[in-house]
Amino acid sequence: MVSFHYHQSGVKSVPLAKEFAMRKQNRKPASILSLILISALLLTMISACGKSAESDEAGSASLMESATPSPTAASSTAPTAAPSPSQAAGRQDGERFDSVITIEGMEETVHYEHVKNETLGYEMDYDYEMFQRRSEADRDCFVSVYDDPNTPENYLEVKYLSQDAETAAAAISEELSDRYEVGRSTYTLEKAGDCIRLDASVDANDPTRMAQQLQLVSVIPTSDGCFVVTEHYAIEGSEGFGRRFTYFLQSFSPITK
């Protein structure tokens, strides 16, 4: 290898190859130190990124939890079902409320009025938009608004008798038998319990024909007599008036004296 020398006054000349070797030795510690610093910086950045990702996940989970309604909150805002006529216990005379019933396969919202007749000793709900209440000393009558109130065809009548239920049922059956083939059964009312049911719907002169005017009589026993609730309606109104009267009757309850 050829060595070159610099010649300057007052300066000691050094071979170039030896100078390069010395410079490389001096740079080694600096290069190693730079690598260490860069490695430390990368580790710090990786660690910071990991913590940031964990923080983001935790924040997302917290937001999801706060946005999801609890079962308790959901149940507290659930819609309340409309009361039925059978839930009318404790209502006052003349108190009004709405309820949904089924007539001819269709749901219908009905506007009810509660009757609490202290004189006769009973309470019941009736549709005040479809019927008008006509009261007498010994009975209440709920007449269709479409009928002549003096000669109605579609109505429900409530009256009290001091006779026991069996005696009253026998007398009513005898009276109806002139015009109808009368059937007898036990019928259960939601509020009043079991009663005697008289079905006067078949023509007495022709047992194969339905009568044009139907009557269903419920004789409801009490401790000192009975109530007689009679449903009158034309045969073509059996699905309309008949069904409405059933809802009336299921809300019927004697007042405990």
Secondary structure, 3 states (H helix, E strand, C coil): CCCCCCCECCECCCCHHHHHHHHHHHHHHHHHHHHHHHHHHHHHHHHHHHHHHHHHHHHHHHHHHHHCCCHHHHHHCCCCCCCCHHHCCCCCCCCEEEEEEEECCEEEEEEEEEEEECCCCEEEEEECCCEEEEEECCEEEEEECCCCCCCCCCEEEEEEECCCHHHHHHHHHHHHCCCEEEEEEEEEECCCEEEEEEEEEEECCCCCCEEEEEEEEEEEEECCEEEEEEEEEEHHHCCCHHHHHHHHHHCCEECCC
